[in-house]
């Protein structure tokens, strides 16, 4: 990838030498997208008998954006209607995981499945994109901890406890009742702690967040959430939640989805405003990237939308901050961070090394399962 292939940073008033330095830093750094939804597109296209879906449709953008590792969020029950293929959540999760294995195997020269930080670093050295598996929404577990352990054995290393709706664990951010962890939810958190699976609290209601952070003995992550002080949306976190996350040695991933960035206009500058606020509040070492791009799956997302739900009102969740519309545009963020005066160390942290440090604390040592 050449830093001249796209006019990155055109929206910033920045010296050309400084911009080039920023771009060279970006493509040298370890870059992790800790919340990636391309698995939805993988299973859809493989259902149409396509192969090498990631390599064909997504790898070019990942490479152009300098992304070295993506954490696939396996959504086993998406939106208003079950998706994909109207299966039960556990069957859908297994189907999605299987598709990931097959797709990566077909592109083993450019992709590799990973379950550890060392494997992520090894993949970057080898010039491959690392793929880590996650699950978005504990519907895939139903009420069986044995399913959780089997997902772990299949390589799943992170689970978002809820999506927007209620499940058997807790209420999601779209539920007015805002119920906290159920008894099963508490058992699930304890078991995820025991085996070393990362707990993700993005999408959780506020009560569930507080129950989880008080109960968990390991650091937790909000993989794709912003600051509610800057954008008052149920998907974002209040300052006291961010402070608690930091005390837990946790991590928050900046989401580029427009409704979670700014109520009127969302650009890369407003994303950096969220980074500024959180860095001032809890320290830049607790910030990472959770873009939540679905530019490749707009029709799918809208088909699954509850027409009466809050996600369907106002700005679409399929719109993204200007300058960060898709994975290929990610270097704009690095240029913007350098223009704001962030150090090279801090920028590398936000791009990927903060995630690596967090994972080492959140996953190890792993007990026998």
N, C-alpha and C positions, 0 to 999 in steps of 0.2 A: 504493500500500500504506500503510495506516494502522498506526502502532505500537500501536494499541489493538485490532487485529483478533484478537489471540491473547494470552493471558497469558504472554508471554515472561518468563523469569527467575523463575518462581514458586518454583523450587527453591533460590534464593539469598536469603540475608539481606542485603538491599541497600536503601538508601534509594530511595524512588520517584523522586525527582528524578535520582538517579544512574542508575537503570535507564532512565529516559526519555532521558537523555543518551547512554547506551550504544546504545539502539535508534536514535536519530537518527543517531549515528555509523555504525551498521551500514548503514542504508539510504542514507547519503550516500557511503560508501566504495565503492571498486571491490572486488567480491567474485568470486573465481575458484575454481571447483571444477576442480582439475587432474587428476581421475580420475573420469570419469562413464561409467557403463555403460548409459545409456538407449538406446544404439544397438542393443542386443540386443532391446529391446522394439519399437523402430522397425521393424526388419526382420521381426519376427514379425507385427506388426499389419499392415504393408504387404503381407505375404504373404497376409493375409486380406482384402485389397483395401480396407483403411482408408487414408485420407490425413490429412495434417496431424496426424500422430501426436504430435510434440513439442508442438505448440500445444495440442492437445486434452487430452493425458494428462499432460504434464510441465511445460509452461510455467506453469500456475497455481501449482504448488509452488515452481518456481524464482523466480517473482515474489514469492511470500509469504516466501520465504527471503532475498530481496534479492540473488540470485545474478545476476551480470552476464555471466559467461563460463563455459562448460563445455568441457573438453577431452574429446571423445568417445573412448573406448577401444574401438577396433574389434577385437573378439575373433574371430579367424578360425578358431580351433580351441579349443573351450572344454570343459574337463573331461574326463570319462571317455569321452564320445562326441563325435565331431565335431559342431559346431553352428555355424551353422544349416544345415539342409537337406542335411547330409551331403556337402557339396562338398569339393573339395580346398581347403586353406587359402588359396592365392592367389585362386581363384575366389570363395570366400566373402568375402575381404577386399574384392575389387572390387565384389561385390554390396552389401556393407555401406556402402561409400563411395558407391555410386550411390544407395542409399536415403537417405543423409544429404543428398546434393545435391537429390534430388527433394523430400524433406520440407521442407527449408529454403526451397526455391523456392516451395513452396505457401504459405509463411507469411512472405514477404519483408518484410511490414510489421512483424514482431515478432522475426524471427530473421535472422542473417546469418553466412555462413561467413567466417572470418578466417584469415590466415596470418602476421600481424605484430602487434606490440604496439600500433602506431599504430591499426590497424584495431579492436583491442579497445577502445581509448579512444574512438574515433569511434563505435563501436556504443553504448557507455554514454551518450554525449552525445545520441545519437539515440533513446534509450529502447529499444534492441533488445538481445536476448541474443546474445552472440557465441558462435559454434560453431567450435572448432578441432578438427581431426581428428588422431587418434593411432591407433596399432596396439598391441595388447597381445599380445606373443608373436611372435617372429621366424619362426614356422612359415610366416607369410604370405610370407616372402621365399624359403623353401626354401633353395637354395644359389646363388641368382642375384642378384648385386648390381644387375643391370639392373632387377629388380623393385623394389628399394629406391628407385632413382632415379625410376622411374615413379610409385611412391606419393608421392614428394616432389612430382613434377609435378602430381599430382592434389590436392595441398594437405595431405598428411600431414606433420606437423611434430614428432611425437614417437613413439618406439617403445620399448615395454618389451621387453627382450631375451628374457626367458623368462616363461612362466607357471609353474605349479607343477611341470610335468613337464619332462623333458629334451627339447631340440630340437637342431638342428645347430649352434647357437651355444654352448650351455653347459647345465649342469644347473639346473633350477629348485629352489626351496626345499623341494619335496617329495621330492626324490631323495636316497636315502641315500648314493650314491657321491660327491656334491658335486664333480663334475668342473668345472674352470674353463673358460675360453674355448678353443674349438677353433681350428684354423688359420683356418677360415672365419669363426668368431666374431671373431677379430682383424682379419681383412679387413673385416668388417662394421663394427666400431667405427671403424676408420680411414676408411672411406667415409662413415659418418654424420658424423664430424668434418669431412670435406672439404666435404660439401654443406650442412652446417649443420642436420642433423636431431638433435633432442634425444635423448640416451641416457637411458633409464629403467632403473634397477637394482632396483626393487621386484620381488619374486618370485624374484630370483636366489639361487642357493646362495652360500655365503660365499666359496668359491674364485673363482667367477665375478665376484663383486663386486670382490675385490681385483685380479684380472686387469684388469678394466675400468677401475677408477679409476687404476691405474698406467699404463695404455696411453693413455687418452683425453687429448687435448690441449685439450679444452673442458670446461667445467663439466658435471657430470651430476646427475641428479635421482633421488631415490627417491620416486616420486609418491604412494605410499600405504603408508607404513611407520611404525611407532612405535618406542619405545625398549625394547629387549630387557631392559634393567636393571629395568624396571618390570613387564614382562609377557614371560616367557620363552617365546616362540613363534618358530618358524623364519621367519615372515614379518617379524619385527621386526629391528632393527639393534643390534648391540653398540655400546658407547660408542666403541671404537676405530674402528669403521666410521663412526659419526657424525662423529667428529673428522676423519677422512680426507676425508669428504664436504665438510666446512666448508673444509678446506685447499684443496680443489679448487674453491672458490667455488660449491659445489653447494647443493641444496635438498632438504628432506625434507617430505613432505606428511602431515599427521596423518590417520590412518585411523580411522573411527568404528565399524568392524566389531567387535562385542563381543569375540570371542576374541582380538583383537589389542590390546585395551585393558586387560582385567582378567580373570583366570581365574575369578572367582566372580561379582562384580557389576560391571557396566560402566555408568557414568553420565557425563554431561558433566563432572562433577568429576574423574573419573579421566582423561578425555581431557586436561583442563587440567593434570593431574599430569604427563602425558607432555610437554606443552608446557613446563612449569616445568623439568623435568629437562633437556630438550634446550636450552632457552634458557640455563640455567646452564652447560651443558657447552660449547656452541659458539656461542651468541649467537642472539637472537630473529630476526635478519635471515636466518637459514637455515631458517626455519619457514614452511610454507604449509599449504594444505588439500587433502587427497585422500580425501574421505569414503568412497568406494566403496559408495554406497548401491545396493542391489538390492531395495528394498521392493516394487517393481513387477514383479519377475521371480522370485519365490520358487520357484514350481513349475518354471520353466525351470532354475534353478540346481540344484535337487535332482534333477531328471531327468538332469542331466549328471554328477552326483557319482559318483566311484569309491567304492563301498560299503566297500572295504577300506582306503581312503586316510585320511590323518590329518585331512583336511578334514571327513570324515564323523563324526569322533569328538568328543565333548564338545559345547561350545556351537556352535550353527550359524553358518555364515558369512552367513546371511540374518538374523541378529539384530544390532541396533545399540545403541549406548550410549543409555541412557534420557535423554531430553531432546534427542537428536540422531537420532531414528528415521528421519527423511526430510528432504528439502531444505527443507521449510517450517519446520523447527524450528531451522535454523542460527542465527538471532539469539540463541538461548539461549547459544551459545558466546561471543558478544561480550559479553553481560551478565555471564557468568561470568568472562571475562578482565578486565573492568573491576572486578568485585568482588574479584579477586585483586590488583589494583593495577597492571595493565599500562597503559602510557601510550597516548594516542590514536595516536601515531606507530607504536608497536609493534603495536597492534591492526590498524591499516590495513595494516601490513606483512604480518602473518599472513593477513589476509583476501584480499590481492591484490597489493599493490605489491611484495612480495618476489618473487612469481612474475614480474611484469613486468620487474623488474631482472635476474633470472636469465635469462629468455628473451633479453633483449637481448645478454647475454654469450654464451649458448650457441648462438644461431642466426646471429649476424652477425659478420663479413661472410660472405655466402654466395657460394661460388664458382659459376661457371657449370657447369651439368650438361647 
